[in-house]
Amino acid sequence: MDSLLSLADHGPVIPVIVVEDLAHAVPLAEALVAGGVKVLEVTLRSAAALPAIEAMARAVPEAIVGAGTLRTAADARAARDAGARFAVSPGFTPALSAACREAGLPLLPGVASASEVMAANDHGHRFLKLFPATAVGGVALLKGLAGPFPDIAFCPTGGITPETAPQFLALPNVKVCGGSWLTPKDAMQSGDWSRIRALAQAAAQLRVQSGP
């Protein structure tokens, strides 16, 4: 599971993507990669999600495409078969952890409390998604978790903006954050890939702005 930490080596932000039109998948991935964002989380929140993962993985090999919003073992198998290279879930269950392990799919499980951190850690997870980050305490919660869990790294996701992302990224236990602002729905619907590329370029610089 520790191999998941290498996702943070590719940039400070993982876009949380909802693809509703399969035709958008490849140009979207191309725009994000051109802007310097290579790790892409395509959420299983639409009928186009799995075909989009497959299309992105095939047409944009420099992208590291993962599947988000996994909830069941069936989701894990479907994501793997579509070509996803990692998985993200909104919460944690032992069954989903086992299914992802069986599928050979590294899982970034969601947690929202100290008890959930301990449960995920018991099953071998040391890199966790704090979700929904701002709703459950944001920066203050992450600072609080750093004391009892110095060996746990986090990817906060949920409610984070370009303005607040540097505050999260400045925390020692935050390796990367997730955000939906890189792929605005109106930009995708209108095919404004240059706007998305510009948003990706700005996101790729956030680590520099936030400091070590």
C-alpha positions as a Markdown table, in Angstrom:
| # | Residue | x | y | z |
|---|---|---|---|---|
| 1 | Met | 0.0 | 0.0 | 0.0 |
| 2 | Asp | 2.9 | 2.4 | 0.6 |
| 3 | Ser | 3.4 | 2.6 | -3.2 |
| 4 | Leu | 0.5 | 4.9 | -3.2 |
| 5 | Leu | 2.7 | 7.6 | -1.7 |
| 6 | Ser | 4.5 | 7.8 | -5.0 |
| 7 | Leu | 1.3 | 9.5 | -6.4 |
| 8 | Ala | 2.4 | 12.6 | -4.5 |
| 9 | Asp | 5.7 | 12.8 | -6.4 |
| 10 | His | 3.8 | 13.9 | -9.5 |
| 11 | Gly | 2.3 | 17.1 | -8.2 |
| 12 | Pro | 0.4 | 18.6 | -5.2 |
| 13 | Val | -3.2 | 18.1 | -6.5 |
| 14 | Ile | -5.1 | 15.1 | -7.7 |
| 15 | Pro | -8.2 | 16.3 | -9.7 |
| 16 | Val | -11.4 | 14.7 | -8.7 |
| 17 | Ile | -13.2 | 14.2 | -12.0 |
| 18 | Val | -16.8 | 13.4 | -13.0 |
| 19 | Val | -17.0 | 12.5 | -16.7 |
| 20 | Glu | -20.6 | 12.6 | -18.0 |
| 21 | Asp | -19.8 | 12.6 | -21.7 |
| 22 | Leu | -17.3 | 9.9 | -22.9 |
| 23 | Ala | -16.2 | 12.2 | -25.7 |
| 24 | His | -14.7 | 14.5 | -23.1 |
| 25 | Ala | -12.4 | 11.9 | -21.5 |
| 26 | Val | -9.4 | 12.0 | -23.8 |
| 27 | Pro | -9.1 | 15.7 | -24.5 |
| 28 | Leu | -9.6 | 16.3 | -20.7 |
| 29 | Ala | -6.8 | 14.0 | -19.8 |
| 30 | Glu | -4.6 | 15.6 | -22.5 |
| 31 | Ala | -5.3 | 19.1 | -21.1 |
| 32 | Leu | -4.5 | 18.1 | -17.6 |
| 33 | Val | -1.3 | 16.3 | -18.5 |
| 34 | Ala | -0.3 | 19.3 | -20.7 |
| 35 | Gly | -0.8 | 21.5 | -17.6 |
| 36 | Gly | 1.5 | 19.3 | -15.5 |
| 37 | Val | -1.1 | 17.2 | -13.7 |
| 38 | Lys | -0.6 | 13.5 | -14.4 |
| 39 | Val | -2.5 | 11.7 | -11.6 |
| 40 | Leu | -6.2 | 11.7 | -12.4 |
| 41 | Glu | -9.0 | 10.3 | -10.3 |
| 42 | Val | -12.1 | 9.6 | -12.3 |
| 43 | Thr | -15.0 | 9.0 | -9.9 |
| 44 | Leu | -17.5 | 6.2 | -10.5 |
| 45 | Arg | -20.4 | 8.7 | -10.3 |
| 46 | Ser | -21.6 | 8.4 | -13.9 |
| 47 | Ala | -22.3 | 5.8 | -16.5 |
| 48 | Ala | -19.4 | 7.1 | -18.5 |
| 49 | Ala | -16.8 | 6.7 | -15.7 |
| 50 | Leu | -15.5 | 3.2 | -16.5 |
| 51 | Pro | -15.3 | 3.7 | -20.3 |
| 52 | Ala | -13.6 | 7.1 | -19.6 |
| 53 | Ile | -10.9 | 5.4 | -17.5 |
| 54 | Glu | -10.3 | 2.9 | -20.2 |
| 55 | Ala | -10.1 | 5.6 | -22.9 |
| 56 | Met | -7.8 | 7.8 | -20.9 |
| 57 | Ala | -5.5 | 5.0 | -19.9 |
| 58 | Arg | -5.2 | 3.8 | -23.5 |
| 59 | Ala | -4.9 | 7.2 | -25.3 |
| 60 | Val | -2.9 | 9.2 | -22.7 |
| 61 | Pro | -0.3 | 6.7 | -21.4 |
| 62 | Glu | 1.6 | 9.4 | -19.5 |
| 63 | Ala | -1.4 | 9.9 | -17.3 |
| 64 | Ile | -1.8 | 7.8 | -14.1 |
| 65 | Val | -5.5 | 7.1 | -14.1 |
| 66 | Gly | -7.3 | 5.9 | -11.0 |
| 67 | Ala | -10.9 | 5.3 | -10.1 |
| 68 | Gly | -12.7 | 7.1 | -7.3 |
| 69 | Thr | -15.8 | 6.6 | -5.3 |
| 70 | Leu | -15.3 | 2.8 | -5.0 |
| 71 | Arg | -17.7 | 1.3 | -2.5 |
| 72 | Thr | -17.9 | -2.4 | -3.2 |
| 73 | Ala | -15.8 | -5.4 | -4.3 |
| 74 | Ala | -17.5 | -5.2 | -7.7 |
| 75 | Asp | -16.4 | -1.6 | -8.1 |
| 76 | Ala | -12.8 | -2.7 | -7.4 |
| 77 | Arg | -12.9 | -5.4 | -10.1 |
| 78 | Ala | -14.6 | -3.1 | -12.6 |
| 79 | Ala | -12.0 | -0.4 | -12.0 |
| 80 | Arg | -9.1 | -2.8 | -12.5 |
| 81 | Asp | -10.6 | -4.2 | -15.7 |
| 82 | Ala | -11.0 | -0.7 | -17.0 |
| 83 | Gly | -7.3 | 0.0 | -16.6 |
| 84 | Ala | -7.3 | 2.0 | -13.4 |
| 85 | Arg | -3.9 | 2.0 | -11.6 |
| 86 | Phe | -5.2 | 3.0 | -8.2 |
| 87 | Ala | -8.4 | 3.3 | -6.3 |
| 88 | Val | -10.0 | 5.9 | -4.0 |
| 89 | Ser | -12.9 | 5.4 | -1.7 |
| 90 | Pro | -15.1 | 7.8 | 0.3 |
| 91 | Gly | -14.8 | 5.6 | 3.4 |
| 92 | Phe | -13.1 | 2.5 | 4.6 |
| 93 | Thr | -14.4 | -1.1 | 5.0 |
| 94 | Pro | -12.3 | -4.3 | 5.5 |
| 95 | Ala | -14.2 | -5.9 | 2.6 |
| 96 | Leu | -13.3 | -3.2 | 0.1 |
| 97 | Ser | -9.7 | -3.2 | 1.3 |
| 98 | Ala | -9.5 | -6.9 | 0.7 |
| 99 | Ala | -11.1 | -6.7 | -2.7 |
| 100 | Cys | -8.7 | -4.0 | -3.9 |
| 101 | Arg | -5.8 | -6.0 | -2.6 |
| 102 | Glu | -7.1 | -9.1 | -4.4 |
| 103 | Ala | -7.5 | -7.1 | -7.6 |
| 104 | Gly | -4.0 | -5.7 | -7.3 |
| 105 | Leu | -5.4 | -2.2 | -7.0 |
| 106 | Pro | -3.7 | 0.1 | -4.5 |
| 107 | Leu | -6.4 | 1.8 | -2.4 |
| 108 | Leu | -6.5 | 5.3 | -0.9 |
| 109 | Pro | -9.3 | 4.8 | 1.6 |
| 110 | Gly | -11.4 | 7.6 | 3.0 |
| 111 | Val | -11.5 | 8.4 | 6.8 |
| 112 | Ala | -13.1 | 11.1 | 8.8 |
| 113 | Ser | -12.0 | 10.3 | 12.4 |
| 114 | Ala | -9.3 | 8.9 | 14.6 |
| 115 | Ser | -11.1 | 5.6 | 14.9 |
| 116 | Glu | -11.3 | 5.2 | 11.1 |
| 117 | Val | -7.6 | 6.0 | 10.8 |
| 118 | Met | -6.9 | 3.2 | 13.3 |
| 119 | Ala | -9.2 | 0.8 | 11.4 |
| 120 | Ala | -7.6 | 1.5 | 8.1 |
| 121 | Asn | -4.1 | 1.3 | 9.6 |
| 122 | Asp | -4.9 | -2.1 | 11.0 |
| 123 | His | -5.5 | -3.3 | 7.5 |
| 124 | Gly | -2.1 | -2.0 | 6.2 |
| 125 | His | -3.1 | 1.5 | 5.0 |
| 126 | Arg | -0.7 | 4.3 | 5.9 |
| 127 | Phe | -1.8 | 6.8 | 3.2 |
| 128 | Leu | -5.4 | 7.9 | 3.7 |
| 129 | Lys | -7.9 | 10.3 | 2.2 |
| 130 | Leu | -9.5 | 12.7 | 4.7 |
| 131 | Phe | -13.0 | 13.1 | 3.5 |
| 132 | Pro | -15.0 | 15.3 | 3.4 |
| 133 | Ala | -12.0 | 17.3 | 4.5 |
| 134 | Thr | -13.4 | 20.8 | 5.3 |
| 135 | Ala | -16.7 | 19.5 | 6.7 |
| 136 | Val | -15.0 | 17.2 | 9.3 |
| 137 | Gly | -12.4 | 19.7 | 10.5 |
| 138 | Gly | -10.0 | 20.5 | 7.8 |
| 139 | Val | -6.6 | 21.8 | 8.7 |
| 140 | Ala | -7.4 | 21.8 | 12.5 |
| 141 | Leu | -8.3 | 18.1 | 12.4 |
| 142 | Leu | -5.2 | 17.2 | 10.4 |
| 143 | Lys | -3.0 | 19.0 | 12.9 |
| 144 | Gly | -4.7 | 17.1 | 15.7 |
| 145 | Leu | -4.2 | 13.7 | 14.0 |
| 146 | Ala | -0.5 | 14.4 | 13.5 |
| 147 | Gly | 0.2 | 13.8 | 17.1 |
| 148 | Pro | -1.1 | 10.3 | 17.6 |
| 149 | Phe | -0.5 | 9.2 | 14.0 |
| 150 | Pro | 3.0 | 10.5 | 13.1 |
| 151 | Asp | 3.4 | 7.7 | 10.5 |
| 152 | Ile | 0.2 | 8.3 | 8.6 |
| 153 | Ala | 0.0 | 10.5 | 5.5 |
| 154 | Phe | -3.1 | 12.2 | 4.2 |
| 155 | Cys | -4.8 | 13.4 | 1.0 |
| 156 | Pro | -7.5 | 15.8 | 2.2 |
| 157 | Thr | -10.4 | 16.0 | -0.3 |
| 158 | Gly | -13.7 | 17.7 | -0.2 |
| 159 | Gly | -14.4 | 21.4 | -0.1 |
| 160 | Ile | -10.8 | 22.4 | -0.9 |
| 161 | Thr | -10.3 | 25.4 | -3.2 |
| 162 | Pro | -7.2 | 26.9 | -4.9 |
| 163 | Glu | -7.2 | 29.5 | -2.1 |
| 164 | Thr | -7.3 | 27.0 | 0.8 |
| 165 | Ala | -5.2 | 24.2 | -0.8 |
| 166 | Pro | -1.8 | 25.8 | 0.3 |
| 167 | Gln | -2.9 | 25.7 | 3.9 |
| 168 | Phe | -3.4 | 22.0 | 3.6 |
| 169 | Leu | -0.3 | 21.4 | 1.6 |
| 170 | Ala | 1.8 | 23.2 | 4.2 |
| 171 | Leu | 1.0 | 20.5 | 6.8 |
| 172 | Pro | 3.8 | 17.9 | 7.3 |
| 173 | Asn | 1.3 | 15.0 | 7.2 |
| 174 | Val | -0.4 | 16.1 | 3.9 |
| 175 | Lys | 1.3 | 14.8 | 0.8 |
| 176 | Val | -1.2 | 15.9 | -1.8 |
| 177 | Cys | -4.8 | 17.1 | -1.9 |
| 178 | Gly | -7.8 | 16.3 | -4.0 |
| 179 | Gly | -9.8 | 18.9 | -5.7 |
| 180 | Ser | -12.7 | 19.2 | -8.2 |
| 181 | Trp | -11.9 | 22.8 | -9.2 |
| 182 | Leu | -9.5 | 21.7 | -12.0 |
| 183 | Thr | -12.3 | 20.4 | -14.1 |
| 184 | Pro | -15.3 | 22.8 | -14.0 |
| 185 | Lys | -18.5 | 21.4 | -15.4 |
| 186 | Asp | -19.1 | 24.4 | -17.7 |
| 187 | Ala | -15.5 | 24.1 | -19.1 |
| 188 | Met | -16.0 | 20.4 | -19.8 |
| 189 | Gln | -19.4 | 20.9 | -21.4 |
| 190 | Ser | -18.1 | 23.7 | -23.7 |
| 191 | Gly | -14.8 | 21.9 | -24.5 |
| 192 | Asp | -12.7 | 24.7 | -23.1 |
| 193 | Trp | -9.6 | 22.6 | -22.7 |
| 194 | Ser | -7.3 | 25.6 | -22.6 |
| 195 | Arg | -9.0 | 26.8 | -19.5 |
| 196 | Ile | -8.6 | 23.4 | -17.9 |
| 197 | Arg | -4.9 | 23.3 | -18.9 |
| 198 | Ala | -4.4 | 26.7 | -17.3 |
| 199 | Leu | -6.1 | 25.5 | -14.1 |
| 200 | Ala | -3.8 | 22.5 | -14.1 |
| 201 | Gln | -0.7 | 24.7 | -14.5 |
| 202 | Ala | -1.8 | 26.8 | -11.6 |
| 203 | Ala | -2.5 | 23.7 | -9.4 |
| 204 | Ala | 0.9 | 22.2 | -10.3 |
| 205 | Gln | 2.6 | 25.3 | -8.7 |
| 206 | Leu | 0.7 | 25.1 | -5.4 |
| 207 | Arg | 3.5 | 23.2 | -3.6 |
| 208 | Val | 6.0 | 25.9 | -4.4 |
| 209 | Gln | 3.6 | 28.6 | -3.0 |
| 210 | Ser | 2.8 | 26.7 | 0.2 |
| 211 | Gly | 6.4 | 26.0 | 1.2 |
| 212 | Pro | 8.0 | 22.7 | 2.5 |
